[in-house]
Every structure is written in structure tokens, then in C-alpha cells.
Amino acid sequence: MKELGRRANKLRRRVYRKTAAASATRTAELDHRMGYSEMAAMLENGRLGVSSAGAAVALWRACRERGLRAWCYQFGFPGSLIRTVTVIDVDGVLEIHDAFFNLRYRTGLHEVLTSLRNGRPVVADRELRDRKEYILDPAREPATAVQWLEEYADRELEPAGPLRRFELLWNPEAFVATHSEVESGLRELAARGYPPDLQFAMLHPLAVFDGMQWHRERAEMPLLRGYELESPVAALQVASRDLAEERKRLGEAAARAARLEVDLVESTAQMSATSRRFSAEREIWLQQKAGQQAANTALTGELAETRAKLSSAIDLRAQRDSQIAQLRAEIDDAGRQSKLQQDALDALEAERRAWDAARVQLETEIHALHARLDTQARENKELRDRAAVLASQVNAADERAMGIAEYFTPLADEISRLRQEQDAVARERDLLAAQIAASPWARLRSLWRRAAGRPNPV
């Protein structure tokens, strides 16, 4: 057993030294069908490194070529961190060898998994004598990784073209310092209730390679078939954490509920005061609305009365225009009658001489009458203009009626002024009738009727 163990250790150390680590762009995936020497030559010639999966496959191939039974065990979390180790059968003990970090676990696979299930990390034997080469691609490597390699590597080797080469002790600490995906893997472990140690990712198998194929179904994986990997310690940790978070959430909810109750009491008091104030304001508003409606009703009645009076004034204006037209017709008729009278005076020569003085006086009065008629025509024009102004005032009164609620006082003044103008129109009409009755044409018509023997119209 010791002999097989030493052979397994020597193979692991050899693979560790001969397979370099590298930037992600310089990492090769090895085919298990290749021989170990082919793998080493490909990596050497291409200046390529390997991931933990490549190192595990290389160690598996070396073991198979020397008659040792071995498997590749892949575990972790897709999308964040995936690791692969080699499991070697050493006289019936399934030893875990990590050729990527040069580690060997002291107990068998199932004992390691049992210890991890119980929340206890496992001590691994580290080989500190060996060193690994790191091939760095400056164009793709993060600046923090370059800085760490420059500071902690044992030495920098001769560059290979644009690639830099370092010799260092490659271990989990170096891997964490140069690979950012480790942080997401540790967060994933913490979320599942495990300590922040990459070992505990072994409890989450992804695939097992048995020399023929990769088995990815959990029930079909060699070495693990029928073996329980659920960790009660991790489940308890998750439950405890969830309980603490739930207690914290309940405490916050209780505090929030207390604040809401206080706010509810204050809001209720404010709503009561607001409701009372609203009721009082609504009562005042209803009273004001009733008063405004009564005022609007009264103003509407006054507006209707005003419109009726305005209509009467318009009718009166039409009647006055008719009288003026009749007066003009009578004046024309008086002219014709005057011509007939002149013919009669010519026939009565004796009477004409008697009437000469009267005719001269009559002509003088006629000229005065013409002047009065011109004056009356101008006055009639002024009356028509006054009627147009009155019509525009009526329109303005209609517009003011639309805002009657707030223009009541100006409307009352306007109504009073319209009444005064109506009285003035009536007085002017009476004065015009008196003037027409006292005009020379009226006297002339009366004289002509007496001369012709016609009775005066009543």
C-alpha cells in the first residue's frame, strides 16, 4: 500500500510540475484519449496551460498508463466555479489527488465527503518543494493578477514572445488571488450554508469520468452512486440564517406596524377635524349658493323686463320713422297743392294782387320752413344714430347679462339710463309733433283748405 501511495504521489507531483497554469486565453482542454507524453508535448510546444480539469485528466492518464485505477471527479457550481480532482484507488482506498494544486487528502473520498457533510473541513497534505510555471497573457490578464504575480512569484522566467512566464508555488491562495470567479463560488457556498472554503464544493458533484465517459446524472455517477451528499449542517445553517432574517423582518414589520398605527390615529384625528371643517364650509357654501340663485332669479326677471322695454322702444322708433315718412308724403302733397293754388291765383287776378303781400310773406315762411326741415332732417339723422347707439347698448346689455351675478350694479345703472333715454325719446316725439303742427306748411295747408272750401282734418 505504501508503494502504491508513493507512486501516486510521484505522479501527482510530476503532473503538477509539467502542466503550467495560464491566463484564460492560454488554457487548453486535454483529450483523455491522448497519451500522457502527447499531452505534455502539446502543452510545451504551444506554451499552453491547463485548468484543474486538464490537470485531473493528465493525472488520470498517467495513472492508467502505470496500471492504477483512477477517476476524474468534477464538482462546483456552473456559471461561477467548477473544479476537478483525480480519485486514485490505492489498495482499496479512494485517495483524492489534486494535480492542479499538488494536494493529497489524508482520508478516502467517502470519509472526506462525510467530514464535509458534517461541516468539518479536511486537512490536505501540501507539497511545498515543487514549483509550477504560470503563462501570462498581458493583453488579457487583469491588472490585479499581474501585480500579484509580480509581487509573489519566486521569479520571472524568459518571456515567450508576447507571453510572460513566472515560476511560483501554485496553491489555492494563488488561484484565489488571480481568478475573479472564485469570489462568486465562495458566495455560492455561503448562500448554501457552507464555510468559505473551496473544499465544500465537493458536496455538489457535476460529473465523474470513469475512463470511458463522463457521467453527469447524479444517480449514474460512479463512486457516488447511492451516497448521500446533503449536508445537515449546511441545511441547519441556512435554516438558522433564514430564521434570523425572518425574526429581523418580523421585528421590522412590528416596528413598521406600530408606526402605521400611530400614523393611523393621527390620520383619523386629522380626518375628523377635516370632516367637521368640510361640513361647516359646505353649509356656508350651500347658503351662499341659495342666495346667489335667488339673486340670479331676480336679475333674470329684471333682465326680461328690460328686454321688453327695449322692444317697446324699438317699436316706438319704428312708429316714429313711419310718422316721419308720412310727414314727408304730406309735404310733397302740400307742394302739389301749392302749384294748384298758384294756378287758381293766376285765374283770380284781382285776388292775386290782394294776396301778393301774403305770398311774399308766405314765401319767406316757406324758406324758413325749408331751413326748419333741413334742421329736422339733421335731427332725424341724429335720432337714427341715437337709435343705433341704443341698439349697440342693447347688445352690450345682453353681454352684461351673461355676467349679471357680478355686474348687477352696472346693469341697474344702465337700466336707469335707458329709462331716461326712453323718456327723452318720448319728449322729443311730442316736441316734433308740436313743431310739425305749428309749421308754416301746416298753416299753408289749412289756409289752402279754407280757400278751396275744404274742411280742415281733425
Summary of the structure (lengths in Angstrom):
residues: 458
radius of gyration: 62.7
end to end distance: 164.4
largest distance: 187.2
contacts: 1279
relative contact order: 0.06
helix: 66%
strand: 14%
